[in-house]
Amino acid sequence: MALLSSWACILIGCFSLSLGEAADLSDLYPPLWEESPGQFSEYRVENGKYVINPWIYPERMGMYKILLTQTARYFEKYAPENEQNILWGLSLQHGWQYSTGRLADPSQRTDCGYESGDQLCISVDSWWADINYFLCALPFLAAVESGIMGISSDQIILLPPPKDQMKFCVNVSTCQSSFPTSMRKWNTFYEHMQSPFSSFEDLLKYLWDAHDQTLRDVLKSFDDRLEYYSKPEADFDRSWSLSVAYIAALRLPTTLIRVHELQKGLPSRILVNGDRAPFIRDFSARQNVFLLGLSLVQDVDNWTGSLSLTIWKILMKTQTARENTLEFLEMIFGKFNPTFLV
């Protein structure tokens, strides 16, 4: 139990929250938020369908922006300015991927995603870009199907990538046929979001159920992308995707300020050979400890044959346990200042 508590603290990313600090919430928005489409009319139309190219960063971010706008009314009772919308986590994670260069072509065979080339391009060879595609397309298209977005299912089409098109679904019907369980869970989330009887805790449960199922459906299909990365980056990618299962059991509230704070612990660039936490000189102490913690989570999970995840899920069964764990983590990291790494 003590071991689980210690590495779980690190898992949450050196949380030192100050939820009242942000004077202007727009300062926390993902990169190029204002430049991204905020309504369907800002996308091109062909044959009566809105055509979105999710392999261009602002167009994919625009999908998140529209989703957050269209769901804002269901979260306004929790806080002003849509701050408590738990879909913020998806867009902020995508923004972090863009700002750290993780959407660029890791094979470096093209200039896709690089400052010296087409910086807004999203590479289909990027592991991060491919996994994020499904954490964008599936919730977005499920929202369309649920009626939240104000358009019908046959009015939207996503452009496929330049290769491996068969790995990707591009509209409601193909995503339903390829990923029926994930789509069903996203639809369940939206059904409960629209219900006046659902609590915030209910919404977190259904969001994380859908998120976790989506990753389980798609991760193995893109293992080959990891070959393009250095060993430290590939190891980080694997440990990050594993850690999401633990975070899902905790039902971390993926609201704007909270996720913005969490992401301060994420690495600010792609890891390269020679990077070894907690001794990466150009990373902050928080980032070093976060990477060390993720590695520990991976090791414990491997050593126990995922028994640690099973135990963690049992411990996090009740709302009281989850709330107490979050409060404990925030208290610890509110005081945590690992100066020994500076």
C-alpha positions as CSV (number, residue, x, y, z in Angstrom):
1,M,0.0,0.0,0.0
2,A,2.8,2.4,0.8
3,L,4.5,1.6,-2.5
4,L,1.2,2.3,-4.4
5,S,0.8,5.6,-2.6
6,S,4.3,6.8,-3.3
7,W,4.4,6.2,-7.0
8,A,0.8,7.2,-7.4
9,C,1.8,10.6,-6.1
10,I,4.4,11.0,-8.8
11,L,2.0,9.6,-11.4
12,I,-0.3,12.7,-11.0
13,G,2.6,14.8,-12.2
14,C,3.9,16.9,-9.2
15,F,0.5,18.4,-8.7
16,S,0.7,21.8,-7.1
17,L,-2.6,23.3,-7.9
18,S,-3.7,26.8,-7.3
19,L,-7.1,26.8,-8.8
20,G,-7.7,30.5,-8.2
21,E,-4.5,31.7,-9.8
22,A,-5.5,32.2,-13.4
23,A,-6.6,35.7,-13.9
24,D,-7.5,35.2,-17.5
25,L,-8.5,31.7,-18.5
26,S,-7.7,32.4,-22.1
27,D,-4.0,32.4,-21.2
28,L,-4.4,28.7,-20.5
29,Y,-5.9,27.7,-23.8
30,P,-3.9,25.5,-26.2
31,P,-1.6,27.0,-28.9
32,L,-3.3,28.6,-31.8
33,W,-6.7,28.4,-30.1
34,E,-7.9,31.7,-31.6
35,E,-6.7,30.8,-35.0
36,S,-8.5,27.5,-35.0
37,P,-12.1,27.2,-36.4
38,G,-14.8,27.7,-33.8
39,Q,-17.8,26.8,-35.9
40,F,-18.6,24.4,-38.8
41,S,-19.0,27.3,-41.2
42,E,-15.3,28.0,-41.0
43,Y,-14.5,24.7,-42.7
44,R,-14.9,24.2,-46.4
45,V,-18.1,22.6,-47.7
46,E,-18.3,20.0,-50.5
47,N,-21.5,18.4,-51.8
48,G,-23.3,19.6,-48.7
49,K,-20.7,18.1,-46.3
50,Y,-18.3,19.9,-44.0
51,V,-14.8,18.7,-44.9
52,I,-12.2,18.7,-42.1
53,N,-8.6,17.9,-42.6
54,P,-7.5,16.5,-39.2
55,W,-3.9,16.3,-40.4
56,I,-3.5,20.1,-40.2
57,Y,-3.1,21.2,-36.6
58,P,-5.6,24.1,-36.5
59,E,-8.3,22.0,-38.2
60,R,-7.9,19.2,-35.7
61,M,-7.8,21.7,-32.8
62,G,-10.9,23.3,-34.3
63,M,-12.8,20.0,-33.7
64,Y,-12.0,20.3,-30.0
65,K,-12.9,23.9,-30.0
66,I,-16.4,23.2,-31.5
67,L,-16.9,20.3,-29.2
68,L,-16.1,22.4,-26.1
69,T,-18.3,25.2,-27.3
70,Q,-21.3,22.9,-28.0
71,T,-21.0,21.1,-24.7
72,A,-20.4,24.3,-22.6
73,R,-24.1,24.6,-21.6
74,Y,-23.9,21.3,-19.8
75,F,-21.0,22.4,-17.5
76,E,-22.0,26.0,-16.8
77,K,-23.6,25.0,-13.5
78,Y,-20.2,23.9,-12.2
79,A,-18.1,27.1,-13.0
80,P,-18.2,30.1,-15.3
81,E,-16.3,30.4,-18.6
82,N,-16.6,26.6,-19.3
83,E,-13.6,26.0,-17.0
84,Q,-15.1,22.8,-15.5
85,N,-15.8,21.2,-18.9
86,I,-14.0,17.9,-18.6
87,L,-13.3,17.7,-22.3
88,W,-10.6,20.3,-21.9
89,G,-8.1,17.6,-21.2
90,L,-8.2,16.3,-24.8
91,S,-7.5,19.7,-26.4
92,L,-4.8,20.6,-23.9
93,Q,-3.0,17.3,-24.5
94,H,-3.1,17.9,-28.2
95,G,-1.7,21.4,-27.7
96,W,1.1,20.0,-25.6
97,Q,1.9,17.5,-28.4
98,Y,2.1,20.3,-30.9
99,S,4.2,22.7,-28.8
100,T,6.8,19.9,-28.0
101,G,7.2,18.8,-31.6
102,R,5.5,15.4,-31.1
103,L,3.2,15.8,-34.1
104,A,6.1,16.2,-36.5
105,D,7.4,13.4,-38.7
106,P,9.7,11.4,-36.4
107,S,11.3,9.6,-39.4
108,Q,12.4,13.0,-40.6
109,R,11.8,11.9,-44.2
110,T,9.5,14.9,-44.7
111,D,9.3,18.4,-43.3
112,C,5.8,17.8,-41.9
113,G,5.5,19.5,-38.5
114,Y,8.9,21.2,-38.5
115,E,9.6,24.9,-38.2
116,S,11.8,24.7,-41.3
117,G,8.9,23.2,-43.3
118,D,5.2,22.9,-42.8
119,Q,4.9,23.5,-39.1
120,L,1.1,23.1,-39.0
121,C,1.3,19.7,-40.7
122,I,0.4,16.6,-38.5
123,S,2.4,13.6,-39.5
124,V,0.7,10.2,-39.9
125,D,4.1,8.6,-38.9
126,S,3.8,10.3,-35.5
127,W,2.7,7.9,-32.7
128,W,1.3,10.8,-30.8
129,A,-0.6,12.1,-33.7
130,D,-2.2,8.8,-34.6
131,I,-3.3,8.0,-31.1
132,N,-4.6,11.5,-30.6
133,Y,-6.6,11.2,-33.9
134,F,-8.9,8.7,-32.3
135,L,-9.2,10.7,-29.1
136,C,-10.4,13.5,-31.3
137,A,-12.3,11.9,-34.1
138,L,-14.3,9.4,-31.9
139,P,-15.5,11.9,-29.3
140,F,-16.2,14.4,-32.0
141,L,-18.2,12.1,-34.3
142,A,-20.0,10.5,-31.3
143,A,-21.1,14.1,-30.3
144,V,-22.4,14.6,-33.9
145,E,-24.3,11.3,-33.7
146,S,-25.8,12.2,-30.3
147,G,-27.3,15.4,-31.7
148,I,-25.2,17.8,-29.6
149,M,-23.4,19.4,-32.5
150,G,-26.4,20.7,-34.4
151,I,-25.6,18.8,-37.7
152,S,-26.6,15.4,-38.9
153,S,-24.2,12.4,-39.2
154,D,-24.0,12.6,-42.9
155,Q,-23.0,16.2,-43.0
156,I,-19.4,15.7,-41.8
157,I,-16.4,14.0,-43.3
158,L,-12.7,13.8,-42.2
159,L,-10.0,13.6,-44.7
160,P,-7.8,10.5,-44.5
161,P,-4.0,10.7,-44.0
162,P,-1.7,10.3,-47.0
163,K,-1.0,6.7,-46.1
164,D,-2.3,3.8,-44.0
165,Q,-5.8,5.1,-44.7
166,M,-7.4,1.7,-43.7
167,K,-6.3,2.2,-40.1
168,F,-8.5,5.3,-39.7
169,C,-12.2,5.9,-39.8
170,V,-13.4,9.2,-41.3
171,N,-17.1,9.6,-40.5
172,V,-19.8,8.4,-38.1
173,S,-20.6,5.2,-40.0
174,T,-17.0,4.0,-40.5
175,C,-16.0,4.8,-36.9
176,Q,-19.1,2.9,-35.7
177,S,-18.2,-0.2,-37.7
178,S,-14.5,-0.1,-36.9
179,F,-14.7,0.9,-33.2
180,P,-18.3,0.0,-32.0
181,T,-17.4,-0.3,-28.3
182,S,-15.5,3.0,-28.1
183,M,-18.2,4.9,-30.0
184,R,-20.9,3.4,-27.8
185,K,-19.0,4.5,-24.7
186,W,-18.6,8.0,-26.0
187,N,-22.3,8.1,-26.8
188,T,-23.0,6.9,-23.3
189,F,-20.9,9.8,-22.0
190,Y,-23.0,12.3,-24.0
191,E,-26.3,10.8,-22.9
192,H,-25.3,11.2,-19.3
193,M,-24.0,14.7,-20.0
194,Q,-27.4,15.7,-21.3
195,S,-29.2,14.2,-18.4
196,P,-30.2,16.6,-15.6
197,F,-29.8,13.7,-13.1
198,S,-26.1,13.1,-13.8
199,S,-23.5,14.3,-11.3
200,F,-20.1,15.6,-12.1
201,E,-18.7,12.4,-10.7
202,D,-20.9,10.4,-13.1
203,L,-19.6,12.4,-16.0
204,L,-16.0,11.7,-15.0
205,K,-16.8,8.0,-14.9
206,Y,-18.3,7.8,-18.4
207,L,-15.6,10.1,-19.8
208,W,-12.8,8.0,-18.5
209,D,-14.5,4.8,-19.5
210,A,-14.7,6.0,-23.1
211,H,-11.1,7.4,-23.0
212,D,-9.7,4.1,-21.7
213,Q,-11.6,2.0,-24.2
214,T,-10.4,4.2,-27.1
215,L,-6.8,3.6,-26.1
216,R,-7.3,-0.1,-25.7
217,D,-8.9,-0.2,-29.2
218,V,-6.1,1.6,-31.0
219,L,-2.7,1.4,-29.2
220,K,-1.5,-1.9,-30.6
221,S,-2.2,-0.8,-34.2
222,F,0.5,1.9,-34.0
223,D,3.3,0.1,-32.2
224,D,5.3,0.3,-35.4
225,R,5.5,4.1,-35.1
226,L,7.6,3.8,-32.0
227,E,10.5,2.5,-34.1
228,Y,11.0,6.1,-35.3
229,Y,11.9,7.4,-31.8
230,S,14.9,7.2,-29.5
231,K,14.6,4.6,-26.8
232,P,14.0,7.2,-24.1
233,E,11.1,8.7,-26.1
234,A,9.6,5.3,-27.0
235,D,9.8,4.3,-23.3
236,F,8.1,7.5,-22.3
237,D,5.4,6.9,-24.9
238,R,4.7,3.5,-23.5
239,S,4.7,4.5,-19.9
240,W,2.5,7.5,-20.6
241,S,-0.2,5.4,-22.3
242,L,0.0,2.9,-19.4
243,S,-0.3,5.6,-16.8
244,V,-3.6,6.7,-18.3
245,A,-5.2,3.5,-17.1
246,Y,-4.2,4.4,-13.5
247,I,-5.4,8.0,-14.0
248,A,-8.7,6.7,-15.4
249,A,-9.3,4.7,-12.3
250,L,-8.7,7.8,-10.2
251,R,-11.1,9.7,-12.5
252,L,-8.9,12.8,-12.6
253,P,-11.1,15.8,-13.3
254,T,-9.8,17.0,-16.7
255,T,-10.8,20.6,-16.3
256,L,-9.0,23.6,-17.8
257,I,-6.9,24.8,-14.8
258,R,-6.2,21.4,-13.4
259,V,-4.9,19.9,-16.7
260,H,-2.9,23.0,-17.4
261,E,-1.1,22.6,-14.1
262,L,-0.7,18.9,-14.6
263,Q,1.0,19.4,-18.0
264,K,3.8,21.5,-16.4
265,G,5.3,18.2,-15.4
266,L,5.4,16.8,-18.9
267,P,8.6,16.9,-21.0
268,S,9.0,20.1,-23.0
269,R,10.6,18.4,-26.0
270,I,11.0,15.0,-27.5
271,L,13.4,12.8,-25.5
272,V,16.7,11.9,-27.2
273,N,19.4,9.3,-26.5
274,G,21.3,10.2,-23.4
275,D,18.2,11.6,-21.6
276,R,17.9,9.9,-18.2
277,A,15.6,11.2,-15.5
278,P,16.1,12.7,-13.0
279,F,19.3,14.0,-14.6
280,I,18.0,15.8,-17.7
281,R,19.7,19.2,-17.5
282,D,17.3,21.3,-19.6
283,F,14.2,19.9,-17.8
284,S,12.8,21.3,-14.6
285,A,12.9,19.4,-11.4
286,R,9.2,18.7,-11.8
287,Q,9.6,17.3,-15.3
288,N,12.5,15.1,-14.1
289,V,10.6,13.7,-11.2
290,F,7.5,13.2,-13.4
291,L,9.5,11.1,-15.9
292,L,11.1,9.1,-13.1
293,G,7.7,8.5,-11.7
294,L,6.3,7.2,-15.0
295,S,9.2,4.9,-15.3
296,L,8.5,3.5,-11.8
297,V,4.9,3.0,-12.7
298,Q,5.9,1.0,-15.8
299,D,8.4,-1.1,-13.8
300,V,5.9,-1.9,-11.0
301,D,3.3,-2.8,-13.6
302,N,5.7,-5.1,-15.4
303,W,7.0,-6.7,-12.1
304,T,3.5,-7.4,-10.9
305,G,2.0,-8.5,-14.2
306,S,-0.4,-5.6,-14.0
307,L,-1.5,-6.7,-10.5
308,S,-0.7,-3.2,-9.3
309,L,-3.3,-1.8,-11.7
310,T,-5.9,-4.3,-10.5
311,I,-5.1,-3.3,-6.8
312,W,-5.2,0.4,-7.7
313,K,-8.6,0.0,-9.4
314,I,-10.0,-1.8,-6.3
315,L,-8.6,1.0,-4.0
316,M,-10.2,3.6,-6.2
317,K,-13.7,2.0,-6.3
318,T,-15.4,4.6,-4.0
319,Q,-15.8,8.3,-4.6
320,T,-14.5,9.0,-1.1
321,A,-11.3,7.1,-1.8
322,R,-10.7,9.0,-5.1
323,E,-11.4,12.4,-3.5
324,N,-9.1,11.6,-0.5
325,T,-6.4,10.5,-2.9
326,L,-6.6,13.6,-5.0
327,E,-6.6,15.8,-1.9
328,F,-3.6,14.0,-0.5
329,L,-1.7,14.3,-3.8
330,E,-2.5,18.0,-4.1
331,M,-1.4,18.5,-0.5
332,I,1.9,16.7,-1.0
333,F,2.8,18.5,-4.2
334,G,1.6,21.8,-3.0
335,K,4.5,21.6,-0.6
336,F,6.8,19.6,-2.9
337,N,9.9,21.4,-4.1
338,P,12.6,19.0,-5.3
339,T,15.5,21.4,-5.1
340,F,18.0,18.5,-5.0
341,L,17.5,18.1,-8.7
342,V,18.1,21.7,-9.6
